[in-house]
Amino acid sequence: PGQCIARIDQNGRNTLSAQCETTGRRAAGAEMPFFENYLSVWVALCIVVGIVLGRLFPPAFDSLGAMEIARVNLPVAVLIWLMILPMLLKIDFHSLVEVKDHWRGVGVTLFINWGVKPFSMALLAWIFIRNVFAGWLPMDQLDSYIAGLIILAAAPCTAMVFVWSNLSDGHPGFTLSQVALNDIIMVFAFAPIVALLLGISSIHVPWETLFLSVILYIVLPVIVASLWRRYLMSSAEGEARLKRVLKRMQPVSLSALLITLVLLFGFQGNQIIEQPVIILLLAIPILIQVYFNSGLAYWLNRTFGVAHCVAAPSALIGASNFFELAVAAAISLFGLQSGAALATVVGVLVEVPVMLSVVWIVNRTRPWYEARITEDVQ
């Protein structure tokens, strides 16, 4: 029970298990929520608003930037918590029991998330930022841009993957269990991987600030969200209470994201105006790593005979990023005006269109994907 496996019907045609078929019918009419569908538009507007406000009211932004304790910017910390908590509140860590039902898909996703994605991004950042694009970027920010890209790739996505999974007829049990497992691993693996790759890239690692960021933006939010969810689910109307809270928190979370972006672009405005091509150049390694990692995950799942309703969200989880955490960590480590912060925000800018393109690819290639399973079984 709970498995999502391929099977062959009486006529030799490849089909999905009954549960996968049910999942597919339920998700077939899934639509992208309005805000998420136009996330790139809102980010573009934040760029304009942030730059304008930053140039009109520089003293106000300087004051906000100075509100720090132990290199943690207090306004941004509050905004990040408002962003992250509703996302973590959706995670049911009891779903980890389903990991064994989808062990091949889980194994592929973990391999991509933790064994490939951060390291491939470090390589791409070195190739493009340190070498190919170095002449078009501010020399004093090259290390910071590389650091931002590494931080972005080291944080697997937590919230948006539920949207991508629905749009690709993904198995909800697999998606939930995979995200829960990733969140647990992130508590222990995020800091060491970031520190390792920054060290290999000859970038100074502020260890105390890095571990403080992990505690502040991963460990504590996970604990708080888990306790909050347990409290909400403790009554007979638990599911309804949770849905009401999530519905109320959703606009708060989205508003916090937009305000954070306005602040970031308010600090980055002069640099962007002087060299607007920066955003395009930073987007290129991000785009390459998304398509590379999603393609590799998709191919590995097909090779191992994993059903499409698991392979599709596996590819999407393997490619997407927890950009809210990445933004928070980059700001804590390198500051609001750093190239690292800007690099993580570019990840926000390209997230929706590039991930929607991956959804389109996995949906369109489903007959090709399932033909391999038919051949292997026959």
N, C-alpha and C positions, 0 to 999 in steps of 0.2 A: 504494500500500500504506500502511496505517496511517490512511487517511482515514476519517472518520465522516460520511457524506453521506446525503442522502435520495435515494430513487429511486422510480420507478413501475413496478409489476409489469405483467404482460401484461393484467390486467383493469383497469388504471388505478388500482389501490389504492396508497396511499402505504406504502412499507416502509422499513426502515433497511437500510444496507449489511450484508453478511454479518458483518463484524466487529462492528458494533453489535448485531446480533442475538445473536451469541455472548456479547458483553459483558452484554447484558440477561439472558440465561439464567443466566449465572454469578452475576450480582449479585442475581437475583430473590429468592433465599433468604437474602440478607444480613441479619444481625441486628446490633443495636447491642450493642457490648461492655458487660458488666454495669456496670462502673464509670462509663463515659461515659453510659450510659442513665439513671443516677441521680445525675448530677453535681450537679444542683440540690439534691438531698437532702443530699449531702455538704457542699455549700457552706452550706446552711442550718444543718447541724450545726456546722460550723466557726464560724458566726456566734455560736451559743450558747456553744460551748466557749471561743472566743476572748474573748467578753465576760466570762464567768465567771472565767476565768484572769486576765484583765486587772484585774479588780476585787479578786481574792483576792491576787494577787502583783504589785502595781504596781512594786516595786523591781526585780524580775527583768526586766520588760519595759523599764524605763528603762535597765537595763544593756545589754540587747540593742540598744536603739535608739541607744545611745552608741557602739557598736562600728562606727565609720565611718573611712574614709580617703578624702579628696577627695570627700566627700559620698556615697560609696558605702558602703552598709551591708553589712558583710562576711557576716553570717549569711544575709541575703536574697540576696546575690550568689551564694553557694554554692548555695542552694536554686534560684535561677533557672536556673543552669547545669545542675543536675540535671534540671530540667524541660525545658529547651530542647534539650539535646544529643540525647536519643533521638528527638525529633521531626525534627531536621535530619539525623539519621543515615539516615532513611528516604528522603531526597531524593537522587535520582540526577541529577546535573547533566548527564550525557550525554543525558538525555531531552530536553534543549533542542532537539535536532535535529528533534523531532516538532512543534515550534511551527509550522513551515511547512505541516504537514498540516492544521492546524486554525486557520488564520490569522484567519478571521472570528470564531470563538469567542474566541480569544486577544485579538484587538483589542477586542472588547466588554468582556471581563473587565478588561483593563488600563485601559480608559476609565473603568469604574465604580470600580475599586480606587483609581486615582490621580488621576482627573479629576473624580470626583463625590463619592465617599464621605466623604473628609475634609472637603470644603467644605460638603456638605449637613449633616454633623454639627455643624460650626462654626455654621451658620445655625440649626439646631434648638436647639443649646445656648444661643445668644443669645436666641432666642425664648422658650424655656421657663425656663431657669435665670436669665437676667438680667432677664426681664420677668414672664412668667406666674406662675412659682413663687417669685419672689424673696421674697415676704412669708412663705413657709413654710420658708425655708432660712436658715441662719446667714449674715448679711451678710458676715462676714469670710472666708467660704469660697466665695463665689460664683465668683470668678476661678479658684479651685483646682478647683472642680467642672467648669467649662467646659474648663479645661486637660486634666483627666482624660478627658473625653469626646472631645476632639480627638485626644489621644494614642491612645485606644482605636481610633478610626476610621482612624487613619493607618497601622495595622499589619495588613496582610492575613493571614488565617489560614494556618497552615502544616500543622498536623497533623490537626485534626479534620475538615478538608475531605475527607480520604480516607474517613472514616466516612460523611459526608453523600453523597459521590459513589457509594459502594457502595449505599447505601439508595435512591438515585434511579436506579439502573441506568446510572450515568455511565461514560463511556469512560475507562478507567484511564490510557491514554497521554496523553490531553488533560489530565487532572487532574494527573498527575505533571509534565508539561512546564510547565503553567501555574504550579504551585507553585514549581518551580525558577526560572522566570523572575521571579516575584514576589520571591523571596528575593534574587536578584541586584539587582533594582531597589531593593529595600528598603535595601540597603547604601548606596546613593547618594541616595535620595529621601526616606527617613524624616525625617532631621534637618531638611532645608530646608523640607519641607511643615509639619512641626510648628512650626518657628520662624516661618514665614510666618503661619500661622493664629493662633498665640499673639500675634504682633505686631499683626495686624489686630484681635484681641480686646483689645488694650491690656494684655496680660499680659506681665510681664517675662520675658525669655528668658535663662536662664543658659547661654550658648553653650558654655562649656567643659564644663559638666556634661552638656549635651545630646550633644555629640560624644563625650565619654567613654562615655556610655551606648550610643551606636551602636557604638563600638569594642568595648566590653565585652560587650554583649548581642546584637550582630548579626555584626559582622565576625569576631571571634575564634571564636565558636561555629561559624560557617559554615566557617571554615578548619579548625578542629579536627575537626568532623564529616566534612568531605570527606576529610581525610587518614586518619581512622579508617576510614571506609567503604572507601577505596581499599586500605588494608592488609587489611581483612577479606575483600575480594573478590579479593585477589591470588592466592589458591590455587584449586585445582580445586573445592573445596567452599565457595566463597565465599558463595553464596546461603544455604547451611545455617548457616555461621558467622554471617552477618549476622542471620538469624532467631533464632539462639540468643541473641546479644547483645541484640537488641531485646526478646526475651521476658524476659530477666533485668533489663533496664533499665526495663521498663514499670512494675512496682510501685514502683521507686525514684523515677521521674518523678512518678507519681501521689501518692506520699507527700510528696514535696517540695512539690507544689502545695497539698496540704491543710495542711501545716505553715506554709507562707507565709500562707495565708488565716487560720489561727489567730492568727499574729503580727499581721497587719493588723487583725483585729477586736479583738484584745487592746488595741491602741492606740486604736481607734475606738470602743470600747465605750461610754464616757460620752456621746459625741455621739449615738450611735444610740439609747441609752436615753432621752435627753432629747427627741429628735425622731425617733422610729421611722419617720415618714412619709418621711424623706429617701431611703431605698432605693427606695420606690415612685416618688417624683418623679424620681429619676435614671434609673429604668428606662424611663420613658415616651419620652424622645427616642431612647434606644437601640432600643426596639421599633419606633418609627416609621421610623428610618433603615434598619433591617434589611429591613422589608417594602418600603420605597420602593426601595432599591437592588437587592434581589433581583427585584422586579417589573420595574424598568426594564431590568435585564440580560436577563431572560427575554423581554420584549417586543422588545428590540433583536435578540436572536438569532433570534427568530421572523421579524422583519421582513427580516433578511438571509438567511433560508433555511437557518439552521444546524440540523443534526439534533438531535433531542431529547437524545440521549446525550451531546452536548457542551453544549447549552443548559442542561440541568439543573445539572451541576456548575459551569457558568459563573455561573449565578444564585447558587448557594450560596457559591462562592468570593468573588463580588462583595459578598456581604452579611456574611460572618462575619469575625471579628477574631482576631488573634494576641494573645490576652489575656495570655499569659505575658510577652511582650515589653512590652506596655502597662503591666502592673503594675510591672515592673522599671524602666521609664523614668520612670513617675510617682513611684515611691519615690525614685529618684536625684535627680530634679529638684525635688520638693516635700516629700519626707520621708514617713516611715511614718504620721504622724498627720495627713496632709494630706487635704483633700477630693478631690484628684486621685487619690490612691491608692484611696480609697473608691469613686470613680466607676468606675475600671477594674475593681474587684472586683464591682461590680454587673453589669458586662458578663459576668463569669464566671457569675454567678447565673442570668442569663436566657439564656445561650448555648444550652443543650441544648433546653429546651422551645420556644423561638422557632425554632431551626433545624430541629427536627423538624417543626414546623408548616409551614415552607417546603418541606421534603421532601415532606410530604403534599400540598401544593398542586401542586408540579410533577409529582408522580405522577398525581394525579387529573385534571389538565388536559392530560395527554399526548394524548388523542384530539383535543381542540381545537387544540393546538399543531400536530400533524402534519397536520390538515386544511388549514391555511394553505399548507403546503408542496405538498400535492396540487393545490390550486387554482392556485398559481403555476406549477407545472410543466405542468399541462394548459392 
